[in-house]
Amino acid sequence: VDFDLILENIKDLNSLVGEGISQIEHTPRGARLRRPEPLPLTLYQNGIVVGHGAFRPYQHPGTQQCLQDIMDGYFPSELQPHYPDGV
């Protein structure tokens, strides 16, 4: 696993969604600025943890697909239903 390339691609994806930039959140009484909550990705020597989920070894097909999406410069497809605008 090329950790440096994964981290570089994650930085690129974060910049695409405006990391650190506040977004307008509409409320019943108006609107307010809100910063999107980040989704942590923890890389280990033998696997990953996405968010507060379970440990996933690199050999697992879902983990391989997640990392391949990142390596290809895309948000992981498994996150699209929950984060259609990226995370």
Secondary structure, DSSP 8 states (H G I E B T S, - for coil): --HHHHHHHHHHHHHHTTTT--EEEEETTEEEEE------EEE-SSEEEETT---EETTSHHHHHHHHHHHTTS--GGGTTT-TT--
